[in-house]
Amino acid sequence: MEVIELPGYTDQEKLQIAKRYLVTRQVGENGMKVSEVKFSDEAILDLINHYTKEAGVRNLEREIGSVCRKVARAIAEKNGRRRRTYRISAKNVSKYLGVPKYLPEQERTEHEVGVSTGLAWTQFGGEILYIEASVLPCQEGKGGQLVLTGHLGDVMKESAQAGMTYIRSRAKQFGISETFNKDNDIHVHIPAGAIPKDGPSAGITMATAVVSALTNRAVRKDIAMTGEITLRGKVLPIGGLKEKTLAAHRNKIFDIIIPKENEKDLEEIPPVVKKKLTFHPVSSMDDVLKYVFVDDKAEPKARPKQARSAREKASNA
């Protein structure tokens, strides 16, 4: 016997399955004609993202059936008298199913210090993770501690510790105190604390958040990353790249940092999605940090300094 692994459907695959099969079946099973109920693509995607959370389409069909029963009831209340086609759109889905059951991660609105965007794979598909890091002076008489919260598994905790060792080995290069880990408590948190999280692929994301907090440099809001980190700062390959990439695309993030060894997996990504994204293959954490920080030269604060230095040169002349 041979084990065959089948990954979950993407949103676009679910959309096509629903349009070609599920809607037609549920409309017929509820005593109506296909011409009487029309689902827009946006309505089906709304059902996929806000009313279901699954790798397959079983619950999606149930939600479509629920909408169809509401429409059938509306027809029955009119004594069976047919009216014009019922059109289900993203605007009126909630009228049939109530408030959304699942809400996406809130989009980052600005570049922030100590916050980085990671990509994760779950049994329901790809997700984005906002990883937060804070640096606080430790209590007098106590050494610094690394605090990890967010219902993290052992593998994820070990990845955070490996990232800390890498940062300590590069402290002078980052311009931070070599005893920062003794003088400060470092708290790393991954929101949605009720959901268990594990795996090594958030290693570079956690390390990026900590470096950002220690150096007070803002991390770009429009870039996401995934990769395992080693003690020497090497970036190792990860799994679920297709699902993670689709999650980034769904959340309007078009720059993605991936391990160099995962370049071969880019063939699995749908061409329509891939052409909209820019991938940055990296082999070390040093490469990661070249992409993630907001360019200092692009910050408005840098301009007044340049203007002053020009005036000084003029006065000296």
N, C-alpha and C positions, 0 to 999 in steps of 0.2 A: 504494500500500500504506500501511497505517496501523499504527503500533506500539501495541499494547494491553498495558499493564502489569497483571499479576495479582499482588497481594500474597499472602504466605503465609497459610495457614489459621490461625485462632485455635485455642486449645486446645479450646474448646467446639465449634467446627466439626469438628475432627478427631474429637472424641468421637462426634458424631452420625454422621459418615461411617463410623467403625468399627462402631458399633452396628447401623447399617442395612445395611451392605454387606460390610465387610472380614471381620468375625467369621463371618458366614454363609458367605461364599465359602471361607474357610480351613478351617472345620469340615467342609464338604462335600468339599473337595479332599483332606482327610486321612482320608476314609472313615468319618466319623461323622455322627450326626444332630445337628441344632441343639439338641435337648432334652438331649443328653448333656454339653454343655459350656456353661457360663454364665459370662460375664465381667461383673463388677460395674463400675459407672461409675468407682469409685475405682481399680480395677485398670487400666482403660484409660488413665486420666489418669496413673497411675504409669508406664505404658509410654511415654506421650507425653513426660513430663518427665524421666524418669530413664534411659530406655533408647534414646531417639531424640533427634536434634537436627537438624531439617529444616524446610523451609517446607511441603513436601507431606506425603504419607502413605505413601510407598513403603516406607520402613524400618519404619514402624509395622505395615504388613501383614506384613512379614517376621517381626517379633517375635511377632505374633499367631500366624502360621503355626508358629513355633518352639514356642510353648506348646502348640498343637494337636498337633504331632508327639509331644511328650512325653506328652501324655494318651493318644494313640493307642498309643504304646509300652506305657504302663501297662496298657491294655486287652489288648494282645497278650500281655503277660507273664502275664495271667490266662487264657490260652488262648482269648482272644476273648470271654470271659464278661463281659457288660455288668454294671456295678454302678450304683449310684445316680448322679445327675448330678454331674459334676466342676464344682465352683464355684471360679472363679479370682478371688481378692480381692487387695487391696493387701498383705495380710499374707503371702500365699503366692506372690506373683509371683517373688520371688527364688529360691524352691524350683525353679522351672522355668527361669529365665534367669540365675541367679547374681547376684552383687553388681551394684548399679546402675552404669551406665557414665558417667552424668553427674549431678553434684550441683549443686543451686542455690546461689546466693550465700548465705553465712551471714548470717542476719538480725542487724542491729544491735540490741544489747540495751540500750544507753544513749545518752543525748545525749553527743556528743563534740566537743572542740575540734579544729578542723582537718580534720574529716571531713564530707563532704556526699554526698548520694545523687543520682545523675544517672540519666537514662533514655537508652538507646541503641537504635538499630535495626540489626539484622544481617540477613543472608540467611536466618537461621533464625527471625526474629521479633524481638520486643522483649526487652531485657535491662536489668537495673539495674547501675549502676556505682558503687562506693564510691571517691570521689576523696579522696586524702589530701594534706595540705600541712603542711610543717614549716618553722619559721623558726629558723635557726642563725646565731650570730655568724660573720662571714666571717674568713678568715685575715688576720693582720696584714699590711698592705702591699698587700692585694688588694681590689679592689672587690667588691661583692656580685654574685652570679650567680643566674640563674633556671635551675634544673636540672629537666628534664622526663624522666621515665622511665615505662616501661610499654609500650614498642613503639608509640609514637605516630607518626602520619603528619604531614606538613608542615602540613596545614590545621589540625589539632588543636593543634600547637605554636604556630601563629600566633594561634589563639584565646586561648591562655594568655598570650601576649605582649600582646594587646589588652586582656585583663583586667587585667594588671599596670599598663598605662598608665592605665586608668580608676582603679585604686586609688591610684596616685600623684597623680592629679588631685584625689582626694577625701581625701587623707591628713589634713588638718586637721579635716575633718568627722568622720572616724573616730577622732580623738584619738590618732593615731600620728605618729611622727617623719616629717618630710617627706624625710628622708634615709635612710629605712628600707631602701631598695633598695641603698644604698651601704654600709651597716653590717652587712647580713645577707645570708646565702645563703637563698634560698627554694627548697625542693624540693617539686615536685608529682609525685605518683606515682599511677598507676591500676593496681591489682592485675591478676593474670592477665597477666603480662608477656610470655608466649609468644604471646598472641593479638594480632595487629595491630589498631590502632584508629585511626580517622581521622574527619574531619568536624567541622563547627563547632558542633554542637548541645550540646556539653558546656561551652561558653564560660561561661555563668552559673554552672554547677556548680563549675568550677575557680576562678572569681573568688570565689565564696562560701567555699570551703575556705580560700583565702589570707586573706581578710578575717577569717575566724574565727580562724586561727592568729595573725594580727597583733594582734587585739584581745582574744584569749583569751576569746572568747564561744562557748559551745557551740551547735552546730547541731542542730536537731530531728531525731530519728531517724525520725519518722513523716511526713516530707514529702520528696517527690522533685521534680526539676525538669528542664526541658529548654529550651534556647534559645540562640541565637547572640548574642554580645556585640560591640558596636562600641567604638571608642576613646572615644566620648562616653558610653558606658554604655547605649546603646539596645539593646533586646532585639528581635532579628529572628526571623521565622518559621522553622520547621523542618519536616521531612518525617517520615512514619512515626508520626504522633501516635496512631493507633489501636493499633498494635503496642506502642508505649511505654506507653500507658495500660493495656493488658491485662497488661503485665509488672509494673507497679506494683500492680495489683489482685491478681495471682497471688502477689506477695510481701507482701500485706497492708499496703500503703501506700495510704492513702485521701485524702491531700492532695497535689495536684499543681500545680506552678507551670508555666504554659505562656505562650508569647508571645500577646499580645492579638490579633494577626493570625491566629492559629490557631483562634480561637473558632468560625469557620465549619466547621472540620473535626470538631467535636464530634458532628455529625450522623452520622458514620460509626461512632461507638462504639456497641456493642450497649446498648440501654436497660437491660437487667438489670445491666450493669456500671456504666453511667453514673450510675444513681441511688444507687449506694453510694459514689461519689467526690465530692470537693469540688475544683473547679478554681479556680485563682487566676490570671486573665489579667493579665499585666503588660506594660508598654511600656518600662520602664527598669530598670536594675540597682538603683536606689534603691528601687523598688517591691518587688523581690525580697527585699532585706534587711529589709523590714518583716515578712516572713512566716517567715523561716528560723531566727531565733535563739530560744532558749528565753527565755520571758518572765522578766525579772529579778525581777519582783514575785512570781512563783510559786516562786522558789527559797527553801528553808527558811532559808538564811543571811540573808535580808533581814529575817526576823521579829525576831531579837534586837536589831537596830539600832533598829527601831521601838519596841520595849519600852523600851530605854535612853533614847531621846529623850523618851518619855512621862514616865519617872521624873524626868529632868532638868527638864522643864517643871514638874512637881509641886513639886520641891525649890525651884526659883526662885520659884514662887508663894508 
